[in-house]
Amino acid sequence: MRTLCLTAAAALALLACDRPADPEPTHTRPANTATQAAPDPAVEGLQRVKNGELVNTAQYEALALELSACPILTDGLAVDARCPARVVLGRARIDPEALGEDAGAARAAIGYRLLAAKHPATRVWAVTLAQNAPEATRRLAQHARGEENPAVLGRIARALRTSAGKDPEITSLLIELSRHAHRAVRREAAASLASSWAFGEPSSLARVEEIVRDTGEELSVRKSTCKALGRRGEASSLELLEKMTSAPPPEPDLYPACFAGLMAMWARPATHAAPSERAYEATMERLERKPRSERLPPWDTLSSLKWVATPKLQEIAPWVDRARVERALESLVDDSRYNWLGREAALRTLVDLGVGASRLEKLKARVSRGRFDEHNARVLRAIDEQIRLARMREADAKP
């Protein structure tokens, strides 16, 4: 084949564009071995990726260094997936023989080496490679002390999540990062501090609650933190969650996230060992509260109520009244003052709970007696569709 004259960056761009390979020449000139330059591992790796072949570790690392040409999506803590070098690296597969028996440790070693790269895009990638190794927590925490790029720091804060609350040094670092100048770093650090991995650790909980209360913090960070607070499942957090979802809401823009946190204290797919009965009662009181409005209760949280039907929750939380939940959902569907998105979400959740065609027919009759407007007509059409689907399921279930 002809000698490859492209730079690695240009070659990467060609691969991303799926440029067809050049035809094989009929003859070639012998290379001058005395003056021939050492092969570029990035170009070699590129060629192997183009051919669908495995790469060795040196080629993989060289391709990772080519990420220097890529922009970083800092809020997403990721290298832009459209960047040609990122496309190539995503396709690259390291030869298992090059990794050895402990592939995880070998990948982590590559990650540790790449953490020294000059360009932050490569360091972002390096965190992903390193984070699953047993000793990664300490190595990444040590690196974070001297790291300045927010995307890299945010990835490290996320990678340290499983150690939050277990290691005082890691907890201290995450608390420090939760005060970083960039919101993406603060968001990820707060999410790690609020995670269930930190359950029972007082300093992390105190910092998380401080973030939720801090009106000077960006709303997006407070929202994600309040939602995560409920998933952590600390009984002492209930007072704050109840306050933020009280009537009238002290901060309406924060209400939906904190309501999701309140629901997560008892209704979620990964059920807490001890779901909160108090959180359940508070949730039901807010669902049943009238008059409702366009915004309350938050419509995008209602689907969590489908977990009421799970056997595990029924076993460990016998105080959950499924019939009461279903009545509250029917009331939401029938409430013309409520957001039509919420009414349809309540309808879908009823179906998820197993409500059949006969009961949906009765619900339709109640909704039909309400005021006739565009929103009500839309809800009625949605009910008709769910009745049709329910009848099909019931017909299929017959012997």
N, C-alpha and C positions, 0 to 999 in steps of 0.2 A: 504493500500500500504506500501511497505517497506520504512523505514526511508531514506531520501535523504542524502547521505554522501558526495556528490560532493561539491567542492567549487563553488561559483557563477561563477568564470571565467571559470572553466572547464565545468560547466553546459551550459554556453553560447556557448562554442565551440561545444558542442554536438548538441545544437539546430540548429546552423548554418549548421551543417553537416546533419541535418534531420535524426538523429539517431532514430530508432523506439523505442516506449515505451516498458519498461520491462513488461512481463506478470504479471498479478495480482497473488500474492502468495495465497496458499490455507489457510494459517493461519499466524497470526502475534503475536508478543509478546507485551503485554501491555506496554505502555510507562511509565517510572518512572516520574511522574509529579513533584516530589520534586526536581529532579536534571535536568529535561529537559531544554535545552537552549531555549531562546526566538527565534521564527522563524526568519530566515533571509529574509528580504523583497525582496532582489534580487533573491533569490532562489524561493521564492513564486511567484514573478512576472514572472520569467522564466517559471515556471510550467503553469501559467495561459496563457502565450503567446503560449506555446506548445499546450495547449488545445483549443486555439482559443477564450479564454475568455478575458474580459476587466480587466484592472488592476486599482488599486487605485493610488492616487498621491504619497504615500510613496513608493510603489513598482516601480512606474515609475522613481522617483528620484533615487532610488537605482540602477535601470538598467542603468540610465544615468551615474552614478558614475563608473560603470563597463567599460565605455569608456576609462578609464585609461590604459587599455590593448591595445588600438588602436593607430596606427600611424596617424599622421596628414599630409595631402597633402597640404603643406603650400601655394604653388602657386595657388592651387585651393581653398584654404581657407575652407577645408572640412576634416571631419574624413573619413579615408579610408573605402569606402562602402563595401569592402570585409571582413573587420574585423568582427569576430563572434559577438562581443558585439554590433557593429553598426547594424548588420543584425537583431538582436533581438529587439533592440530599435526601428528600423524602422517598425517592425511588431506590436509593443505594441500600444494599444489603451486605453486611459483613460476613465473610466466609466463617462458618462455625469453627473450622479448624484453626483459624487465626485467633479466635476468641478463647479457645481452650475449654477445659472442663467446666470452669466457673465463668460462664458467659456474662452473668450479671456483674461480677467483680471486674471483668475485663472491660465492659462498657463503662462502668463507673471510672475506671482508670483513664479511659479516653476522656471522659467528662472532666476529671480533675486536671488533666493536661490542658484541655481547651479553656478552662477557667482563666488561664494566664494569657489568653488571646487579647490582642489590642482592641478589636472591634466588639462592641457589646452584643451584636446580634449572634456572634459565635458563642459568647458567654451565656446568653439566654438558652441556646441549644445545649450547652454544656451542663447546665443545671438539670435539664430533663434526663440526660444520660446518667448523671451521677446520683440522682435523688433516691434511688431504691436500694443502694448498697447499705449494709449494716452500719458502716462508719460514716455515712454521708452526712448525718445530722451535724456532727462536730466539724467536719471539713467545710460544709456550706456555711455554717455559722461563723467559722473563722474567716472565710472569704468575705462574708457580708460586712465585717467590721471595716474592711478597706474598700468596699465597692461603692461607686458613686452613681452608676446608672440606675434609674428607677425601675426599668423593666427587669433587669437582672435581680435587683433587690426584691421586687414583687414576686418573681418566680421562686426565689429562695424562701420568702415568707410563706408561700404556699407549700413548698416542699417540706417545711418544718412543722406542718400542721399536726402530724401524728405524734410529735414530741412536745407539743404545747401542753403545759401543765405537769409534765413528767420530769422535766429537767429544768431546774431553776435558772440556769444560764440561758437556755433557749427561751424560756418565758420572759426573762428580762430583755433579751434581744427583741422579741416580738412586741413587747410593750414600747420599747424604744422606736421600732419601726412604725408603730401605730401613730407616732407623732411626726413622721417624715413629711417633708414639704410636698411630695407628690401624692395625689389622692389614690392612685393605683396601689402604691406601696401601703398606704394606710388601710385601704380596703382589704387587701390580702392579709395583712398582719391582724386586723380586727377579726377577719373570718377565722383565722387560725386560733386566736384567743377565745373566740366564741364557740369553737367546735366541741363536739362531745368528747374528744380526746383530752380536753382540759377540764373535764367535769371534776368538781370538788376542789379545784385550785383557787384560792380566794383572790390573789392579786390579779389574775387574768380576768376573773368575773368582775371585779371592781372596775377594771379599765374598760371592759366592754360596756358596762352600764353607764360609765362616764361618757363614752362616745355617743350612746343613744341620747343622753340628756344634753349634750353639747350643741347648742343652737349655732355656734360658730363653725361647726364642722359641716362639710358639704353634705347636702341632703342624700346624695346617692350612697355615700359611705354610711350614713346613719340608717338608711333603709336596709341595706344588706346586713348590717350588724344587728338590727332589731329582729329581722327575720331569723338570722342564725341563732340569736339568743334563745329562742324557743326550742330550736332543735337541740341545743345543749342540754336543756331539761332541768335546770336548777330551780328548785321550789322557791328559793329566795328571790328569783327574778319575776315572779308572778305579780308582785305589787307594781313594778314598773310597767309591765305589759298591760295590766289592768288600767293603770293611769293613762297610758298613751292611747287606749281604745275606749276611754270613758265618753260619756255624752254630756255636753258637746265635746268633740275631740279637741284637746289642747293644741294639737298641730295636725290639721286635716291631711296635709301631704304625707305625713309620716304614718297615719293611721293604717293604711292597707298593709304595709310591711310588718307593723307590730301586731296587727290582727292575724297575719299569717304565722307570726311567731307564737302567738297565743294558741292557735289551733295546733301547731306542731308540738305543743306540750302534751297532747293526748292523741291526736289523729294524724298519723303519718305512716308511710310504708315500713320504715324501720322503727317499730314501736319501742318506746322507752320501757325499761324493765318495770318501771312503776309510773304509768301514765297519771297525769294529774287530774283528779276529780274536780278540783277547784277550777282548773283551766277549762274543763268541759262545761261546767255550769256557767262560767263567764262567757264562753263562746256561745252557748245556747241563748243566754240572756241578750246578747248583742244581735244574734240572728232573729230573735223574736221581737226585738224592740221596734216600736212604731211611734210616729210615722217614719217610714223609710224615705230614702232620697235617691237621687241619681248615683251618688257615690257610695252610700253606705247601706248594707254591708258591702265590702269590696267583692266584686263579682269574680275576680280571678283567683280567689281562695276557696271557692265553694267545692271544687272538685276534690279537695282533701277529705271531704265528708264521706267519700266512697269507702274509705278505710274502715268505717264503722262495721262493714260487712265481713271483715276478715276474722277468721276463727281465733287467731291469737289475741286480738284486741278484745273480743267477746269473752275470752277466757280470763284475761288478767284485769279486765275493767268491766265487771258485771254491772256497774252503775250506769254505763252508757245505755241510754234508752233509744233504741233504733227507731221505734215508732215516733218518738218525739222529734228526732232528727228529720224523719220523712215528712212529718206535719209541717215543720218549719220550712222545708224546701218547697212543699206545695203552696204554702202561704206566700213564699217569694215569687213563685211562678204566677200566682193569682194577683199580685200587687201591681196595679197599673202605675203607681207612683215610682216604682223601682226601675232601675236601668234595664233596658231590654236585653242587654248582654248578660246581666246577672240573672234575669228570668230564664233565659235559655240555658245558662250554665247550671242553674238549679234543676232544670228539667233533665239535662243530661246526667246529672248526679243521681237523680231519682231512678233513671233507667239503669245506671251502674249498680244501684242498690237492689235491682231486681223487680222494680214496680212494673206490673204487666199492663196489657192493653185495656182490660176492664177498668182498672183504677185510673188510667190515663184518660179514658173516655169521660169519667166523672170530673176529672180535673178540667178537661176541655169545656164541659158544660158550665162550670163555675166561671172560667175565664171569659166565656162567651157572654155572660151576663154583665160584664164590665163595660166601661166606656169603649166605644169603637174609634180607634185611631190607627195610625200607621204602625205604631209599636205593638199594639195589642194584636193587630192582624198578623204581624210577623211572628209573634209568639204562638198564635193559633196555628199557623202553618207549620211551625216547628213541632207542635204537639201532634198534628196530623201525621207528620212524617214518622215520629216516634211510635205512634199507634200502629202505623203500617208495618214498621220493622218488628214491633213486638208481636204482632199477629203472625208474621212469618216465622219468628223464632218459636212461637207456641205451636204452630203447625208442624214445624220440623221436629219438635220434641215429642209429638204424638207417636205411639207405636204403629 
